[in-house]
């Protein structure tokens, strides 16, 4: 695939993924956080199951594979989706997108801990420190209320959950001979089952929803969850997850722009500076090894790399 087509696919994925925070914000005007979480998992799963049916793809049958899918669904879907829904009750959608950009930082730390990233070079260490400095700048703990308090912490926790989920998926699911459409459909199905019990905690309340809020909820589930999650899986399989992770650089730009234009959210100089610092830190952590730098140990794969069938 030439670079122009790859760039278009990355751009589309960034736009769809970055818009997630906008749709969550609108859906929360009518639904509780657990309703938003369960609804997007259910709608995303139904969308991908329908695509599986139309394309003749079958879901995995091995119980061991389903066990791994359940683990991935918890860390990559159920947990972060829940944390995003609760977190965005107190922080703007744009800030949520910026904090979500810390996922590559958490992934690097996790990869170093489990040995998939090899030795941390000085540039990557500097990137980690710079990225977390940007998070602190956005979070503003020196202020009386901070930037959302527990809401900001919840979104940071969601980003860390993504890092764990992506590492697990790349090591135990991608490249194992299972079509990515079947994998993504199965994983969102598992996430739906995992989040269903949470409806007992505020998810059974009557719903009064406007047409606009209903449309936002459907887009969140069908497009921003189902379609986007499958595109992410496909991009990991086709290009490798390290390349796919570069989408994270664009998410804050999309989320902040949509939040400011559509929702008229505040965009202070401090948040702008924090966003720039986070992105600079992430960029440093993704720098290629200099010539002559010792390669990773044989048999080790980066936390984001993997191949698989479409």
Beta strands, then each sheet from edge to edge (+ up, - down):
end
